[in-house]
Structures are given as C-alpha cells and as structure tokens.
Amino acid sequence: MFRSKTKRMVINTDQLSFHFGSQQVVKSVSLQVPEGSIYGFLGPNGAGKTTTIKLLLNLLHADNGTIKLFDKDILTHRIEILSQIGSLIEQPAIYSHLSGRENLRNRALLLQVPAARVDEMLELVRLKQAANKKAGQYSLGMKQRLGIALALLSDPKLIILDEPTNGLDPNGIIEIRQLLMRLVQEQGKTVFVSSHLLAEIERMATHVGIINHGQLVFQGTIEDLQGLSKPLVHIELSDSADAANLLTRSGFTINDVQEGNIFVPYTSKEETGRINALLNQNGHVVYAIGKVQKDLENLFLSITQNT
Ligand SMILES: Nc1ncnc2c1ncn2[C@@H]1O[C@H](COP(=O)(O)OP(=O)(O)OP(=O)(O)O)[C@@H](O)[C@H]1O
C-alpha cells in the first residue's frame, strides 16, 4: 500500500477483527506501519482506536486476523516483541507522592535499566527542572511527559501512545508533539499515536490510518492524504461517461466520474475554460463547471461520515 517498499513494517496486521458481545468493534483492519514513521491513528470517539491498540499490545485477543510486530507473530513471540515496545494507554501509572525522578528510578530498578537512563529521560522529556517535585503536583502535560519517559526507559524501538494529548492545553500539545518528533528524528524510533484530532496528527505524522466504526477507511502517507484535498474541477452534465471519454482522449486526467459528475485535477482558470469549450463543441451541455476543494478537516469528516 505504501510506495516505499524497502521500508520494513514494524506493525503489520492482516484482517484484524474483534467484538465486544454482539458489537463488532474492529473489522478486518490491516495496518502497515513503516519503521521510522510517526503513524497517526485517527478516528472519531468510539471508532475502535483503543481496542485496536489493546490488540496490538496483546491486552485483548483478536477473533480473527494476524498481528506481526517486527516481522514476528505476537502469538508466538509475545515476550520478545513486548520488550521492544513502550506504551502509554489511558492514564500513565505514576506514584503521585514520589518525585518524577523517583518514579523513573523505581521503574529503572524494576526493569534493571542503568540508573543513568533516568537523567537521560528527564532531559529528553524536558522535566529536569521539575525532577524533584512530587509528580502529584505536575500539570497534566508534565504527567504525560513523565508517562512517556517511563515508557521510554527500556529504550524500546516502537512507542505506542493512545491519545497522549487528551485534555492538554495548547502548550502541552506542542510539547508532546515536539517530543514525538524528536524521538523519531534523533533516536530513530517508530511512533504509533492515536488521536481524534486531524489537526494534531497532520502537524507531526508521516503516515496516517483513519478508522471509523471499526473499519480502516484510509491508510497512506500524509502526502497521500493531502493529495486527496487538492483542488479539482467539478463538471456537472448529463452523459458523464461519454464526456469523460472525450476528456481522456483529449489528454485530460480524470480524477473521478460519478453519475452526472466528472472531477478533473484543477490547474488554471484558462484550462477550466478550455474544458468547458471542448465539451460544448462536442455537443455536451455543461450544467455547471467550477473549482472545488476540500480542506483536510472536511476531508476527514467526509471520510469518517461516509462509512
Ligand atoms: N470493555 C468494553 N466492553 C464493551 N464495549 C466496549 C468496551 N470497550 C470499548 N467498547 C466499545 O467499543 C467501541 C470502540 O471503543 P474504543 O475505546 O476502541 O474506541 P476509540 O476509538 O478508542 O474511542 P475514544 O476516542 O472515545 O477512546 C465503542 O463503541 C465502545 O463503546
């Protein structure tokens, strides 16, 4: 599905399905997350993001389909795989009576990670100044960053975060975004991050998957997604199939043909005029012709509302 075939897929699921009681919550989801990407897993509330993430982390077991992480099946290589993943789902597990540093030290002891990692992580998530403050007194954004630091202690290759900016103020959102971008750019990690906000994902993701009612309705690079919102010429006429043939024969690229409607990539006003003239000269009555453009927000809404 992605153009760069050379990239290894860190997450590769095939036709993943899951139900709660009678409700099918995940429907044949095939995710492909390339190494070194920030993969934004987008979808409205209740779309199935958290459930999919729980399946990836083996916290729930799929009814159907397969999950491969680092090219290995989660069912047969569970421990090996999970040791290479750092995750944050819902609230981070933080002891509020301990300082940020103490929280990290405790976890480092548990994971048998060198103590030096604690200061590295405090530096990375920009919590050095507040390292000795009780975590209970941290802002929501600081707690999230501490949660991410805890998830990163064991130096995982893949970081899976479920709505890490939920409830954060704009500054907190920017801090998390910059942190995730640094992890990918400076440390070569792969980040899988869910969100219901397109604007947030758009600013950091290299790849996007959109889920709605449990179905993956779009998957591609951020450029693929943005490409879908490029301007088009919308032509309304009666015989769209015949007119589309004429346009193709005349060298125009057709983006989409629907009953009574043709969409052609927009280049200029002049070319729009030439299309109109060509159709008229060949006996087509053009009811309407004009430039249309969906911005990404509208595109996201139409992708998630049409399914
Ligand atoms: N433990 C559960 N038992 C029954 N139904 C559940 C359970 N957890 C989730 N669901 C249902 O599964 C569907 C998908 O939920 P999920 O939490 O995966 O969505 P989501 O995309 O993460 O949404 P949100 O952004 O609101 O967290 C919802 O309809 C939800 O009500």
Ligand as a Chemical Component Dictionary entry (heavy atoms), coordinates in Angstrom:
data_LIG
# 
_chem_comp.id                   LIG 
_chem_comp.type                 NON-POLYMER 
_chem_comp.pdbx_formal_charge   0 
_chem_comp.three_letter_code    LIG 
# 
loop_
_chem_comp_atom.comp_id 
_chem_comp_atom.atom_id 
_chem_comp_atom.alt_atom_id 
_chem_comp_atom.type_symbol 
_chem_comp_atom.charge 
_chem_comp_atom.model_Cartn_x 
_chem_comp_atom.model_Cartn_y 
_chem_comp_atom.model_Cartn_z 
_chem_comp_atom.pdbx_ordinal 
LIG N1  N1  N 0 -14.839 -3.165 27.637 1  
LIG C1  C1  C 0 -15.769 -2.909 26.725 2  
LIG N2  N2  N 0 -16.922 -3.593 26.694 3  
LIG C2  C2  C 0 -17.865 -3.354 25.748 4  
LIG N3  N3  N 0 -17.739 -2.435 24.766 5  
LIG C3  C3  C 0 -16.607 -1.722 24.728 6  
LIG C4  C4  C 0 -15.551 -1.905 25.709 7  
LIG N4  N4  N 0 -14.546 -1.067 25.412 8  
LIG C5  C5  C 0 -14.944 -0.368 24.319 9  
LIG N5  N5  N 0 -16.169 -0.748 23.907 10 
LIG C6  C6  C 0 -16.903 -0.234 22.731 11 
LIG O1  O1  O 0 -16.112 -0.460 21.589 12 
LIG C7  C7  C 0 -16.202 0.637  20.678 13 
LIG C8  C8  C 0 -14.808 1.142  20.365 14 
LIG O2  O2  O 0 -14.232 1.681  21.537 15 
LIG P1  P1  P 0 -12.741 2.210  21.590 16 
LIG O3  O3  O 0 -12.475 2.641  23.012 17 
LIG O4  O4  O 0 -11.839 1.226  20.983 18 
LIG O5  O5  O 0 -12.835 3.490  20.646 19 
LIG P2  P2  P 0 -11.854 4.709  20.497 20 
LIG O6  O6  O 0 -11.737 4.986  19.046 21 
LIG O7  O7  O 0 -10.600 4.469  21.264 22 
LIG O8  O8  O 0 -12.679 5.873  21.154 23 
LIG P3  P3  P 0 -12.255 7.011  22.191 24 
LIG O9  O9  O 0 -11.506 8.024  21.399 25 
LIG O10 O10 O 0 -13.595 7.530  22.662 26 
LIG O11 O11 O 0 -11.468 6.335  23.269 27 
LIG C9  C9  C 0 -17.095 1.660  21.362 28 
LIG O12 O12 O 0 -18.384 1.525  20.810 29 
LIG C10 C10 C 0 -17.067 1.268  22.808 30 
LIG O13 O13 O 0 -18.280 1.616  23.426 31 
# 
loop_
_chem_comp_bond.comp_id 
_chem_comp_bond.atom_id_1 
_chem_comp_bond.atom_id_2 
_chem_comp_bond.value_order 
_chem_comp_bond.pdbx_ordinal 
LIG N1  C1  SING 1  
LIG C1  N2  SING 2  
LIG C1  C4  DOUB 3  
LIG N2  C2  DOUB 4  
LIG C2  N3  SING 5  
LIG N3  C3  DOUB 6  
LIG C3  C4  SING 7  
LIG C3  N5  SING 8  
LIG C4  N4  SING 9  
LIG N4  C5  DOUB 10 
LIG C5  N5  SING 11 
LIG N5  C6  SING 12 
LIG C6  O1  SING 13 
LIG C6  C10 SING 14 
LIG O1  C7  SING 15 
LIG C7  C8  SING 16 
LIG C7  C9  SING 17 
LIG C8  O2  SING 18 
LIG O2  P1  SING 19 
LIG P1  O3  DOUB 20 
LIG P1  O4  SING 21 
LIG P1  O5  SING 22 
LIG O5  P2  SING 23 
LIG P2  O6  DOUB 24 
LIG P2  O7  SING 25 
LIG P2  O8  SING 26 
LIG O8  P3  SING 27 
LIG P3  O9  DOUB 28 
LIG P3  O10 SING 29 
LIG P3  O11 SING 30 
LIG C9  O12 SING 31 
LIG C9  C10 SING 32 
LIG C10 O13 SING 33 
# 
